Amino acid sequence: VQLVESGGGLVQPGGSLRLSCAASGFTFRLYEMRWYRQNSGKDRELVAAISGAGGSTIYADSVKGRFTISRDNAKNTVYLQMNSLEPEDTAVYYCYARYSAGYWGKGTLVTVSS
């Protein structure tokens, strides 16, 4: 099982980034996929989640209207489109797959700073 995040980096406030998480080693379409984030000294926070078929999504209040989670089951990939980024969005972003078991990626760093 492997989850590999990509797309992080340094962006100015108000900018955008798209994170990707490529999955392998399990039946991707069966798994709910989530994005979490963690800033130093804070607990890991659920950012967004999407159901296996992609028909249901949830978001943390802090990102509603700015972030969009989506998935492509043909490519075994989940995305997080992040717009209107704020310094408070700075964190390591982790991909998580949940079904009968749970799997974590290693994370990708997003830094929002001028």
Beta strands, then each sheet from edge to edge (+ up, - down):
strand 1: 2-6
strand 2: 9-11
strand 3: 17-24
strand 4: 32-38
strand 5: 45-50
strand 6: 57-59
strand 7: 67-72
strand 8: 77-82
strand 9: 91-98
strand 10: 102-104
strand 11: 108-112
sheet 1: 1+ 3- 8+ 7-
sheet 2: 2+ 11+ 9- 4+ 5- 6+
sheet 3: 2+ 11+ 9- 10+
end
